[in-house]
Amino acid sequence: MHAHLIHVSLRSRSTYSCKTSNSALRTKRRSRRDMLPVISSKNLPRRHPMRLLTLLATFTLGILSAQTTTSTITGSLKDPSNAVIPNASLTISNLDSGVSVPAQSNGAGLYRVSGLIPGSYKVEVVAQGFQKLVRTGITVQISQTLQVDLTLQVGDVRQTVDVSTSAPVLDTQSSSQGQLVERNMIEGMPMPNRTSTALLALIPGASIQNVSGDIPIFSVAGGRTRNQQFTLDGGNHTNTVGLAVNQSQVPLPMDAMQEFRVLSNSYSAEYGQSQSGVVTLATRSGTNKWHGNLFEYFRNESIDARNFFAATRPKFRQNQFGGSIGGPIRRNRTHFFTTYERTQQVTGGTALWTVPTALQRSGDFSRTLNAQGQQILIFDPATTQGTTRLPFPNNVVPSGRIDLVARNTAAFWPEPNLPGTVTGANNFTLNTRPSLNRNIIVARGDHQINSRNQLMVRYFYAGTDQDNPGVTGKPQADPLASITENRIDNILGSWTSNLRPSLLSDFRWGLVRREFANYRYGRDEDFAGKLGLRGVSAAGFPIIGVAGFQGLGGAPYRFSNPLLDYQIQESISWYRGRHAVKFGMEVRLGIFNDDTDTSSSGNFSIGPQLTARPGIAGTGNGFATFLLGEVDSANTIRPDAILSRASYWGFYVQDDYRITDKLTLNLGLRWEATTPRTEDNNRMNAFDMTAINPVSRTPGVITFAGRNGVPRTAFDLDRNNYGPRAGLAWNLLPRTVIRGGGGLIYGSAVNSIVGTAAALGFSTDLRITTTQIGIASAMTLRNGFPAVSRVPVNQLGAGFGAVPPGAATNTAVTFFERNRPVPVSYQYNLGIQHELIPNLLVEVSYIGNLSRKLTAPDLPINQVPPALMGPGNAQARRPFPQFSNVTLINPALGSSSYHGGFVKVERRYSRGLSLLAHYTFSRFLDDVESFSEIGDAGSYMNFYNRRLDKGPSGSDIRHRAVLSGVYDLPFLQNRGWLTRVFGGWRAGLIGSLQSGPTFTVFSFVNETNAFTPGANRADIIGQPRLPESERTLLRWFNTAAFANPAPFRFGTSGRGIMNGPGLVNIDSSFAKRIPIRENWRAEVRAEFFNLLNQTNFNLPGRSVGAPTFGVINSARPARSGQLAFRMDF
């Protein structure tokens, strides 16, 4: 750390001076009761350890936060002889807001001031017998502990020494790994859709699946995708705790964000509930000067390039506009900052469907041909005698035989507008035109009550409407048409209090409320009744699936209203001697009200078999069967509304022990637990795998929460979650720091949204399936459904859902395993930082992450054991033959290992230039698929031997290099009109180069006859990789090296053994800044993504025997552009 003297002055009664140099959401009022949280003893585990913690929380809330975005300045006070100076008075002042905080050095000559928001500060020091010291140029960043050591000169306290320095770039206080993105980089970087999560691409060790949308999908340093913890101003900014996967809510607008930091490994004990990284964001605050902006960003397909595989450019129109304003309400005491942003987006796509012709709708199939141009014969099921059946005369279904419901429904298919193929396929096309409208408001206020107490309140609102009218002009039946409404309110309040110079309290309270609705056009308008369909609800248009034709309808609706997450945090920072100790707690309560209508208006599946001649291929037609009203299978399902609750409890202590001025130890311990999900009315099932079923006399019984001794919880509480943390930062040389550490870090208890999971027995459910496909139908449309009955809740028993041996199964079981531990990671890192020149840092680091008990995708376990695999009736050989599928929800059985090293060069903004460049080399292995990993469509193969699933992770990117920066071009500065016309240029860059992602080769057919939990992998019979010179789009790898496995066994190829194409991408921004008058500036800006229009190909086809096996037929987006105009003041 270096102090570069810019200005020194000595002031006394005689003057002496020496100078050396950041539409409201359209909501519909629905008749549904508000769900309010109830916290009482029945919501908590009843055993003594939890009682003790609850009691502790109750007593500490008033006096005793976790995951804060505030920062700390610490350091030593010494005289020129290196002796410590105790009991000195310090004042730390924010230069922008004027807010000041007093402090005092302790007996060891050390001082520490916490609870500081990011910004520029000065430190004033007064000690008897020494000249007053004023040090400026101190920049504090988000979640930072900044070491500022000071030396006082002997002299009159009335004399003042002013020292201005550059901000230290070495991290001399922390052993955790992470990366900061400062405000200057945020302003200058090219950002698609202006989403803050796009900055994640800059982080060393990051593996990016997609960060441009609302929900970022990425992995950091061996973590799982969509399992990161997001915090906003120290409060929660993720989904409902214990009931949904960790994921970001709507991203923070760029103009509302002050700074952005990602913690990737071995973070301190104040951070928890994420083994996959912590993303901390801070909103901007007001200052003593009025500041803000107006902006509009515009995107249009006319400035985009055509995708390599596309004939035209798809429609894309987007406008993002808004502004921000901040300033003082009362100077030096009360400030505010608010941001508004609106996004209007219209996109385009093309639907290519097969729809019935006018002749077919009338029952005339005389021109319905096969691929050879031959007529497909239509047979009359009413003439069936054994295996013989007579064709309809002239291949025409008589008008009198056409079912009334079918006739009415047929009118909702669009008319063909293309000639189609010889078979009549692909005879309709139309462009889709979905739209999105979003409003985001962020408002923050800061108030200093007095020098020891500060308040902050922040409100975040995001309202989104998405409207897709479909392509048919009849949206009630169009399967593409739907309306989605989403509203998020995030409220946070904090009170920071300096109880005394060595004791700081930080209390935070937060609420995240989300309302989500997805429903179809014509909801509750009884379209099923208008069609003449009986025995179903009026909720929506029935779901019609006809083999060979585009279907109609969709699930009527899903309402999640509300999702609530309450949060209370409290921390006490205590500074004594060389110890900086922080005690803290965090409590979160999650509530999830899920109301989903799956198919209460009917779901019908219709094939060609009933109008075919039995045993003769190439005869029959699905639409002819539909016109007769004959249905192969149907269901009407209306689950009960489910109201779930869960909570999270975390307690920690962290001691940053400054052994010497050059060596700091970071020691911590965190205990945390997520209470298992409960449902208010016990509408939840479990499964006893060993109990004998009274119906089938085989193991496996469905049980029900809160009945017959079954607990109300989904699984047992895991209390043994103690996570020690330890690390050091050693300032070995003035410009060199060695940092390293490790710890046990626990993650989220769920891996997906569990709103209606495991709710067997709690729905109005009727399923009808024919047992004689092609001979008899399950039902006819004109007769409708029979009356639906359900087993009363008080009669749910041990035989529920089971069938006797040999009978057709009709129940699929999902459940949580009772013994379900919380995922844990063993993280460690070692690195060295060196400051080459002021503001320029070089770092070399190693990161390790060994994770166990990972929550995995749902796992079907009703698989035929390998020793029993073979021909014949496989159902009888399943462990639970009385059920179809038996599936574990998010089982905690995965493991992974990550080893990575990176080299980083970073230049903090200085003289117009910010720079961040890094190269990462890593190896990432796991045995379970993570969310949305594109190369691994199904990781499970053999439930009985999960070692076969171990391989390179879908997030394994072996090599990745990123170069990013912002540069204010130093041309024609401060030259009046020349600067206005030709000067003021700024350029931003993000360049990425990475190796290809892994992928798995699957068998096109699965002939194991074992009901495997995932796709069967292919056999490997040769060398699969081709030399780079032989790879083509039609043959990316040696397809001859793979084959379909023989029947009744698994494939021999491994998981993730192949690699797809790499990525080369450059995003850039160019801005012309035009000064208008003092403190006013206009900016014209252009941003280009994939500037060089590099074609980055997606993965090849991965299914043996498929027409696209080994073929690459898609690519990432081509070059696109964004134009903007801004006015900043």
N, C-alpha and C positions, 0 to 999 in steps of 0.2 A: 504494500500500500504506500502510495507516494503523496506527499502534500506539495503541490506546486504553487509557490507564492506568487500571487498576482497583485495584491494590494495590501500594504501595511500602513497603518496610521497610528500615531500616538496622540491621544486627546487629553488635555487637562484644562485648567483655567487659562493657561496660555496656549494658543493653538500652534501645533507643530505637525506637519504632514510630510510624508515621504512616499511617493508613488513610483513603483518600478514597473510598473506595467499598467359526456347522451339525454271505418264504420264500425265503430264498436261491433263486436260479434253479433250477427243476426241470430237471435235465439228465439225459440218458440216456447211459450208457456205450456207445460204439459201437466196434466193432472196426476202428479205423483208427489208423495210426501217427502219433505226434506229429511235427510238422514243426518242427525246430529250426533257427535261423538259422546259416548258415555264412559267415563273413567271411574271404575269402582273396583273393589277387591276381586270381584268375580272375573274381571278381565285379566288378572295377573295370576301367575303360578302361586300355589298355596304353600310351597315349602319354605323353610326358614331362610335360606340364603337370599331369595328374592325379596322376602319381607324386609330383611335387613337393608337391602339396597334401596327398596322403595322408601323406607323410613329415612335413610341417608339423603335421598334425593329431596324429600319433603323439607328437611331441615336446611339443606344447602342452597335451595333455590333463591332464598332471600338474600344470601350473603356471598355465596360462592359464585370460554366457549370453546367450543371445539371447532376445528377446521376453519379458523378465522382467516380473513384476507388482510387483517391489519399487520403491522410490522413493528420491529424493535430496533432502536439504536442503543448500542452498548459500547463500552470502551473503558480505558484507564486514564487517570489524570496523574501526570508526573511533572516534576520540575526538571530543569536542565541536568541535574546530577542523577536522574533516573529514580529519585525517591518519590514514593507515592504521596498524593495529596488527599487526605480524608476531609469529609465534612464541607466540601466545596458546594456552592449553590449553582445549579444549572437551570437554564430555561431553554426549552426546545420549541421552536416556533415554525409553523407552516408558513412559508413565504407567500403562498397564494391566498390562503384564507385568513391569515393573521392569528390563528388559534395557537395559543401557547400552553405548554405543559411544564410545571416545575419538577425538578429532581434534585437529588443530593448524592454526592459520592459517599461510599461507606468507608469503614475503617481500612479496607484493603485498597482504597483509592479507586474503586470501580464504580461505575454508574450504569444504569439500565432504565430505559424508558420504552414502554410497550403501548400498544393500542393506537399506533400511528397509521393514518391512512396514507396510501402512496402519494408522493409529491416531493416538492423541493423544501428543504429545511435549513435552518441555521441553528447553531448551538452557541449559547452565551454562557460563559463560566466566570464566576466571581469567587475568589478565595482570598482570605486575609494574607497580606504580604506578597501578593502577586498581581501583575497587571491583568486587567479584564481581557478575556479572550473571546472574540466573535469569529466563529468559523462558518462560512457559507459554502455554497456549491455542493451541498449534501443531497443526493437524490435517493429517496427511499422507495423501494419497489414492493410489489404485492407479496405478502407472506415471507418477508425477508428479515433476517437478523443481521444487521449491518454493524460492523466493528469500526468505530471511529475513536482512535486513541489520540489524546490531546496532551500537549506539553505547554505548561504555563511558564511565563517569564517572571523572574523576581522583579518587583517594583511596586509602584503606587497603584492601588486599586482604581484610582481615578483615571489612570492611563489605559488605553484600549489598543489591543492588537487585533487587526482584522486579517483573517486568512481565508482565501478562497481556493478550493481544491477541486480536482476532478473526482468523481465518485469512484470508490474502490470497485474493482471488477472481480477480485478474488473472493471466494466464499470461505472465510476463515472460521465460521461458527457452526456450520452444519455438515452432517455426514450423509444426508439424503441426496439422491440423484433427481434432477429435474431440469426444466428449461423455462425461462421467462421469455415472453414476447412483449416488448415495451410499446408504449403508445405511438412512438414515431413509426415503428414497423407496422403497427396496426393501420395507421393512416395511409401509409404509402404502398402497401402490398396489393397485388391484384387478387380479388376475392370473388369467386363465383357466387352469385345470389347474395353477396354481402353477408355471409353467415360467419359468425365468429369461430365456429367449429372447423372451418377450413384451415385455421392456423395450426391444427393438430398435425398437418403434413410437415411442419417444420421441426418436429420433436425427434431427437435421436432415439433410435430403437422402436419407432412407430411403424406399424404395418397397417396400411390403409386399404379398407374395402370400399368405403364411401363416406365422405365427410361433407358433401355439398348440400345434403338435404337437412330436414328437421332433426332426424335421428341419426347421428353419426355412428358409423360402424367401423371400428378400428381396434387395434391391439397395441399395447405399449409394453415393451420389454418382457414378453412372455405372459402377459395378462390375457384374459378372455375378452372377446368382443362383446360390446354392450353390457359390460359389467363394471364400468368406471363410476366413480362417485363425482358428481358435478356439484360445485358449491357456487353460490352467487352472494357476494358480500359476506361470506362465512355461513350462510344458511343453505338449506337443501334446495337443489334445483333438479331433482330426479323424480322418478315415479314413486308411487305409494310404497312405503317401507314394508317388507315382508310379504307383499302380495303381487309384486310385479318386478320384472327385471330392472336392474339399474340402467337407466338411460337418460340422456339429456331431454329436457323439455324443449320448447321452441328456443332456438339460439338467441343470444343477446345481440341486439343491433350493434353494428360497429361503432356508431356515433355515441352509444351509451356506455361503451366499455373503456375503462381506464387502462387496465393491464390484464394479462392472461398468463397463467403459469400452470404447468403440468408437473406433478410429482410422480416419478416413475418407479422408484425403488427405495426401500428402507426408509420411509418417511417416519417422522417422529410420532410419539404415542398419542398426540392430539388428533391424529387422523386415523379413521377406522372405517369398517364396513366396505372396504374395497381392496382386493388383492391385485387389481388390474390398473392401478393408477388413480390419481386424484386430479381433477381439472378444477382449478380455482379461478374465478372471474371476479373482477371488481368493477362496480359502476363508477362513473365519473361523478364528482361532487362539485358544488359551486365554490366560487372564490370571491375575493373582494372586487374583482373586475367582472363586468358583464361580458359574457362570451357565448357563442352559439353558432348556428349555421342553418342554411336552407340547402336542400339538395334534391336532385332527381337523377336516377340512374335508369338507363333505357337499354333493353335488349330486343333484337329483331333478327329473324332468320336471314334477312337480306345481307347481313354482314357476317353470317356464318358460312363455313365451308360445308360441302356435301360429304356425308360419311362415305367411306371407301366402298361399302356394300349397298348403299342406297341410291335409287334412281333420282330422287329429288331431296330437297331439304325439308324436313318436317316443320310445320308451323310452330313458331315460338315467339310470343310477344309478352314482354314483361316490363312493367314500370314500377320502380321503387322510388318513393318520394317522401319527404317529410322535413323535419328540422329539429333543432334542439336549442335550448336557452338555459343559461344558468347565471347566477350572480348572488349578490348579498341581499338579504332581508334586513339584517343589521350587521354592519361591518365588524369584522373580527369575532363575531359571535354566531350568527345564524345565516346559513347559505342554502341554496337549493339548486338542483339541476334536473331538467326533464327532457325527454326525447320522445318524439312521435315518428313512426315509420309505417307507411302503407305499401303493400305489395299487391299489384294486380297482374295476374298471369293467365294467359290463354295458350294452351298447347294443342298440337294437332297430331293425329295418327291415322292410320288406315285400318279399317275392319274388312276382312275378306271372309265371307260366310258362304255356307250352302243352305239355301232356303227352298221350300217347296214351290214348284211351278203352279201356274193357274190350272193346268190339266190335273196335276196331282191333287190339288185342293178339292177339285170336283170329283175325285176318285178315279180319274183316268190315268193308268200307268202304262198305256200302250207305247209311249215314247220314253219310258225309263229303261236305260241301256246300261250294260256293263262296259268294262274298259275295252272289250273287243268289238263294241258296237252292237252286241246282241241283246235282244229284249230279255229283261228280268221278269220271270213269271211270278205272278201273285196268286197265292192259293187261299181258298176259303176255309178257315178253321172250323166252320160249322159242318163241313163235309168229312171231317176226320174219321177214319175207320182204321184203327191200328196204326200202321205206318204209312197209310195212303191218304191222300187228300186231293180234292179236285180243284183245278184252277178257276179263277173267276172268268166268266165269258168275256172275251176280248180284252182281258187284263184290266177290267174296269170294275171297281167296287160300286154296286148299285146305290143310287142316292138314298133309298130307303134304309140302307144298312149303315149309313154314316151316323155315328154317335152325335147327339145334339151338342154335348159339351165340346167334343172335338171340332165340330163345325164352327162353333162360336170362337173357339181358341185359335183356329187356323187363320182367322182374319187378322191376328196380331203379328203374324210373320210378314216382313216386308216383301214386296214383289221383286223378282229378280231384275237386275239392271245390267247384267253381263251375260254373254252366251254360255259361259262356263265350259267345263270339259265335256268330253263325250258322255261321261256318267252324270253330268249335270252338277258336278261339284264346283265350288268357288264361283257361284253365279250372282253374287251380290257384293258390292263394295260401297263404302261411304266413309268419309272422313269424320273422325271423332273431334270434338271440340270441348274438352273439359276446361273448366276455369277455376281459378283460386283467387280469393280475396282475403287479405289479412291486415289487421291493424295491431300494432304493438305500441304500448305506452310504457315508458320507464320514468319514474319520478323518485327523486331522493332529496331528503332534507337532513342537514347536519346542524346541531345546535350545541354550543358550549354554555352549560349552565353557569359554571364558574371554572376556575383553573384546574379543578380536580374532577369535574363531572361533565361528560359529554353524551349526547343523545344522537341517535341516527334512526331514521325510518325510511324504508324503501318499498315501493310498490311496482310490481311488474305485471302487465296485462297483455295477453296475446289472444286475439279472437280470429279464428280462421273459418271461412266457408269454402267448401269445395263442391262444385256442381258439375255433374256429368250427365247431360241429357240423352246420351246414347246416340244411336245412328238411325233408328227406325222411324222416328217421328211419333212413336207410341211408347213413351218412356215408362209407362206403368208395367209393360211386359218386357222391355228391353233389358237384357242381362247386364249391359254395360252401364245402365243409367242408375244413378244413386245420388244422394245428397249427404254430405258429411259436415257436421258442425263441431267445432272444438274450441273450448274456452279454457284458458289457464289464468288463474290469479295467484300471484306469489307475493306474500307480504312478509316483511322482516322488520323487526325493531331491535335496537341494541342500546344498552346503557353501560358505558365504560366509566369506572370510578376509581380514582387514586385514593384509596382509603388512608394511606400514608405513603411517604416516599418509597418504601420498599414493598408495598402491597397494592396490587391492582386487581380489581374485579371487572370481569367482562361478562355481562348477561345478555343473552339473545333469545328472542321468541319469534317463531316463524310459522306460517301456514301456507301450504300449497294446495289449492283447490282446482280440480279439473272436471269439466263437464264435457262428455263426448257423446255424440249421437251420429249414427249412420243408419239411414232409412231409405226406402225406395219411394219413387213417385207413386201417388195413389194410395198411400198408406191409410188403412182403416176405411177405404171406400168400397169394400166388399166386391172386388172384381171377381173373386171366385163365385160368389152368388150370382153375379151378372152373367157369368158363363154357364150357369146351371149346375155347378158343382155343389154337392151336398156333404154335410158332415165335417166341414172345415171352418176356420175362422174367417173374419172379414179383414184380417190384417193386411193382406197384400195379394198380388197376382200369384197363382200357383207356380211352382217350379216344374217345368216340363222338359224332360230330356228324351229326345227321339234319336235313336241310333242313325248316324249318317247325316244329321241335320243340326243346324245351330239351335240350341235350346232357348227357352224363354224363362223369364222370371228369375227370382233370387230370394235369399233370406230376407224376410220383411224388415227387421230392424235389429239394432243393438244399441242400448243406452247404458252408458256408464255415468251415473249421475247421483251423487258426486263421487269422485275419488278425492280423498282428503289425506293430507299428511301434516300433522301437528309436530312441531319441534321446539324443544326447550334446551338451551345450552348454557352452561355456566363454567367459568374458569377463574381461578385465583392464581395470580402470578406473584411469587414471593421471592425477593432478592435478599440474600444474606451472605456476606463474605464473598467467596468466589462461586457460590451456588445460585443459579437462577432456576427456581423450582416452580412448576406449573401443575396445579391440580385441576381436574376438570371432569365434567359429566355431560352426557348428551342423552336425551330421551326423545323418542319419536313414536307417535301413534298413527297407524295407518288404517283407513277405512275405505272399503271398495264395494260399491253397490252396483252390481252387474245384472242387467235385465236384457236377455237375448231371446229373440224369437227365431228359432231355427227353421221351422217349416210348418207353422200352424195352419197355413192355407193350403198345405199339401205339396208333396214332392213325388213326382212320378217318373219312373224309368221304363222306357218302352223300346224293345228290340224288334228285329225282323223275323224271329223264329216262328211266331204264330201264323204268319202269312207265307212261310216257306214250306216246301215239301219236306217232311221229316227225313233226315239223312241225306238230303241232296243239297250240296253246297251251291252257292250262287243264286239261290231263289229267295223270294220274300223281300219285303221292304219295310223299314221301321215306320215310315209315315203312313203306309197302308194299314199297318197294325194300329197305329194311333187313330186313324179315321174310324176304325171299328170300335174304338174305345177300350181296347184290351190293354192291360197294364201288367208288366212282369213283376214289378215291385213298387211299393209306395209306402210313404210314411207321413205322419203328421206329428210333429214334435214341438212342444211348447214348454221349455224349462221354466221352473220357478225362478223368480228373482232371488238372487243370492247376495246377502250382505255380510261381507267378511271383515275381520279385524286382525291386526297383528301389531306388535310393538317392538321397539329396539331400545336397548339400554347399553350405554357405554360409560365406563369410568376409567380415568387414566391419571398417571403422574409422570412428569417429564422433568429431568434435572439436567440442565446444561452447565456442566462443572468446568469452569475455566481454571485449570490446574496452574498454568502459567499464562503470560501474555501471548504465548505462541501455541499453546496446546489446550484444546477444549474437548471434553468428553461429553457425548450426548447419550444419556441413559434414560430409559423409559419403560413403563409397563402399562398395558391397556387390557382391561377385561370388558368383553362385550357379549351380548346375547340377543338373538331375535326370537321373541316368543312365537310359538307356532300359531298358524292361522286357526281361528275359530269362526263359526257362522252363527249369527244371532239366534236362529231358530233350529240349530243343529241339522241343517240341510246339507249333510256331507256324509259320504260313505267311506269306509275303510275296507280292508281285505285281510282275512286270516288265512294264510297259506297252508297251515297245518290242520286246522279243524276239518272234520269230516262233514261234507254237505249232505243233508238229509234227503235230497232229491236224487242226486247222482251216486251217493255213497263213495265219493272220491274226495280227496283233499281240496279245500278252497271254498270259503264261505264269505259272502259279502256281509259286512257288519255296518252299523250306523252309529254316528257320533251321539254320545250321551244316552245310549240305550244298552241295556244288558251288560253294564260294566265297561263299555267301550268309552274311552276318554272323549271329551268334547273337542280336543285339539286334533289337527291333521297329523301331527307327529310329536314325538317327545322333545322337550326342551333340552338343548345342548348347552350345559353350563360351563363346560371345561374349556373356555376360550380365553386363555391368558396369553397375551402377546408381548413378550419382552422385546425391547429395542436397545441396541448399543452401537455406538460409533464414535469416531474422533475426527477432528480437523486439526492438522499440525502445520503451522506456518513455519516450515522448515527453514526457508530463506526469505528475505524480504519480498521476493517476487514469486515464491513457490509455496504451494500448499498441497499437502498429501491428505486425502480424505477417504474414509472407508467406514463401512458399517454393515449391520445386518439386523434381522428381526423376524419374528413370526407375525404375519399379518393375515387377518381373517376377512373373508369376503361375504358376499350376499348369499342369503339362504335360499333364494329362488333364481331360476334361470329363464323364466317366462312369465307371462301374465296368467294368474291362477284364479281369475274371478269366478268362473263357473266350473272349475276342475273338481272332479270327484264328487259329483252330485247325483249319482244313480238313485233312482227311487223318488226323485223330487222333480218330476216333470209329467205333463200330460202327453203320453207317448203311445203311438200305435204304429206298428210296423207290419206290413203285409208283403210276403214274398211267395211266389209260386214255387212249388216243389217239383213241378213238371214243366220245365222250360221248353217251349215249343209245342207242348201238348195242351196245357191249360193255363189260363191267365190267373193272376192274383186277385184282380178285381176289374170292374168296368167303370169307366168314367161316369156314365149316366146314373149308375146306382150310388155313386159316392162312397164315402167311408161309413162303416157301421159306427154306432155310438162308442165313443172312447171312454173307457173306464180306467181307473188307476187304483192301485192298492193304497188304502188309507195309511197315513203315516204310522198310526198306532198299531198297524198289522204287519209292518215290515219285519220280516223274520229271516232266519238263517238260510232258507231255500230260495230267497229272492233271486230272480234272473236265471236260475239254473234249469237245465233240462235233463231228463233221464238219459241213460246210455243209449246211443244210436239215434236220438232225436236231433233235429236241426237246431243248432244254437241260434240265439237271438239277442244275446247280451254281451257287450264288450265292457270290461271292467277297467277303470282307471283309479289309481289310489296312490297315496303317499306312503312310503315305507316308514314304519314306526320309529326305527332307529336311524336317524338321518342327521349326521354330523354337519357342522358348518365347514365350508371349504377353508383351507389354510395354505399359505405360501411361506416358504422359507427363502427370504430374500437377502442378498448380500451384494456388496459392491466395493471396489477399490479403484481409486483414480488419483491423478495428479494434475493440478492446474498450475500454469505458469503465465505470468504477465510479461509478454515480450516487450511491449512499449506501453505507455499509458493508454488505457481503454481497449487494448488488444489482448485477448486471452486465448491461450491454447490449452486444451484439455485432452487427456488420454485416460479412458476409464474402462473397466470391466464390470459387467452386470450379470448376476446369476439369479435365477428364480426357479425353485423347485416347488411345485404345487401338488397338493393331494386333496382327496375328497371333493373334487370338483363337481359341481352340479352339471349334469349332462342333459342332452335332449331326452324326451320321454322314451322309455325303453320297454318294448314288448317282451314279456318273459314267458309267454305260453308257446314256447317253441319245442318242437319234437327233439328229444335228445339225439345227438349224433349216432349213438349206437342203435337207435330204432328207426333211423332214416331208411326209406325204401318205398316201394310201390304199395298201393292199397289205401285203405281209409286212414289218413294221417290224423284226423281229428281225434280218433280213439286213443292215439298214442301221445297226445299232448298232456302235459302235467295237470292241466285243469280242463278236461274234455267237456265239461258242462257249460263252458263259456267259449265265445269265439276268441277275442283277444283279451289278454290281461296285461295291463301296461302300468309300469312305475312312472310316476310323474317326477321329472327332474331328479333322478337318483344321484346321490352323492358318491360316485364311484370312479370318477376320472382322475387322471394324474397327468402331469406335464413337466417338462424340463426345458429351461431356456438358458443359453449361454451366449453372451454377446459382448463385443468390444466396440468402442467407437472413438474416433478422433474428431475433435471439434475445434473450430476457429471462430471466435466471436469478437466483434467490435461493437461496443456500445456507441450510441449516436454521438458523434464528435466530428466537427468540421464538415457537416453535411452528409456524413456516411454512416450507415448502420449495416452490419454484415453478420450473417450466421451461416456457416458452412460445416457440414459434418459427413462422415462416412461411417456406416455401421456394418459390421460383419457378425452374423449370428447364426445360431442353430436352435430350432424350436421343434421339439417332439411332444406329442400327446397321444392319448388313446380315446378321445371323445371329440366329436365335432362341436365347434363353437358356433355361435349364431351367425348365419349369413356368410359363411366361408364358401366361396363360389366353387372351389375345386373338389368338395367332398359332400356330395348330395346325400349320403347315408353312411355314417361311420360304422354302424353296428353290422355284424354278420353272424357270428356265432355267440349267442348269449352265454354258453357254457365255457367258452375259452376266449375271454376278452383280451388276452395278450395278443391275439391275432390282429387287433385293431390298433396297435401301437405303430406309429409312423410319423413322418414329418407332418407338422400341423398345417392346416389350411391357411394359417397366418404366418407361415415360415417364409420369410423373404431373406435369402442368404446374404445378398449384397444390396445396400441402399445408400445412395449419396444424394445430398440435397445442398444446393447453393441458393441462398436468399439474401436479399439486401434492398436497401432504399438509398438513393443517392440524389442529393440536391446538386445539380450540375453547376459548377462554379464559373459560369459565363455571364459577363455583363451585369454584375451585381452593383447595386447602388449607383446607377448611372441614368436616373431619371427616365425619360421617354424611351431610351434604348432598352432599359430593363423591362419596361412595360411591353414593348413590342417583341424583343428578341430574347430576353432573359427569363429567369424564374422557372426553369424547367426542372422537373423531378421525375426520376425513373425508379420503378420497382421491379423486382425479379424473383421468381421462384422456379428454379430448375431442378428436376428430379431425374434420377437415373437408377433403375433397380432391376434385379434379376426377376425371372418369372415365378409366379406362384405355383404351388404344388397342386396336383390333381390325382384322382384315383380312377382306374379303368374298371368298369362294371360289365357284368354279363347282361346282354339284351333280354335273355330269358332266365327265369329262375325255376329250375327243375329239381330243387332240393326236396320238395314235398315236405317241408319242415316248418312252414310259417316263420321264416327267418325274420328277425326284427328290422332288417334293412336289406338293401340290394345285395345280391351275391356278387362278389368280385370275380373277375375273369381269371382263367388259368394263364400263367405266363410260360411260354414254350420257347422263347428265344431272347435275343438282345433287343429291348424295346427302343432304345435311344438311337437316333440317326445322327450322323455327322452334321454339323451345322450347314455345310454346303449342300446337303441333300434334303433339307427340310423345305417343304412347300406348303402352300395353303391347302392343297388337296391331300397332303400326306405329311403331317407334322411329326409323326413318330412312326416307328415300324409296326404297323397294324398286324402284320403277320406274326408278331411275337406274342399275340394274345388270342385266346380261344374260349368259347363257352365251355364251362366245366361239364363233365359227364353227369347224367342224372343222379340225384341222391347224394351229392357231395358238394363241398364248398370249393371255391376257387383258390388258387395257390398264389396269386399276385398280392403284393402288399398294399397297404393304404398309403396314399400320398407319395408314391415312388416316382411319379413323372413331374416334369416342370413345363409350364406354358411359356409363351413369349414374355419377354421383359418389357420394360416401360421406359420411354424417353419422352420427357415433357418439359416445356418451358412456358410458363405464364408470365406475362409482363404487363406493366402499367406505365403510361406516359401522361404527365400532367403539366399543364402550363398555368402557372400561378401569376395572376395579374393584380398588383397592388392598386387599390382604388383611392384610399386615403388612409390615414393613420388607423391601424388596427382593423381595417376592412380589406378583404382580399377575395377576388373571384378566382375560380379554378375551372378550367376545361380539361376533361380527363377521358382517356381511352384505355380500356383494359382488354387484353387478348389472352384467351386460354387455349393452350396448345398452339402457341404463336406460329411455330414452323409447320403446322398442319401435319405433324408426324403421325403416321398410322400406327396405332398401338392395338395389336390384335388381341382378342379375347381367347379363352381356352378352346381347344379343339373338341369335337364330339368324342364322348368317352364311353359309349356303350357298344360292345362288340356286336356286330351284325346289323347295327343301325345304318341307314344310308349315309349319315354324316359322320361315321366313325373315323376318327383321325383327321377330319376336315375342319378347318377354321372358316366360319361363315359370318362372323360378326366382329366388330371392332369398337373400341372406346370412342367417345365423341371426337369429331373433327374440330378444327379451329372454330371458336366462337368469340364474339366480341361484345363489349359493353361500353356505352358512352355515358358521360355524366357531366353535369354542371353543378357547381357548388358555390355558395357564398358563405364565407367564414368571417366571423368578427370576434 
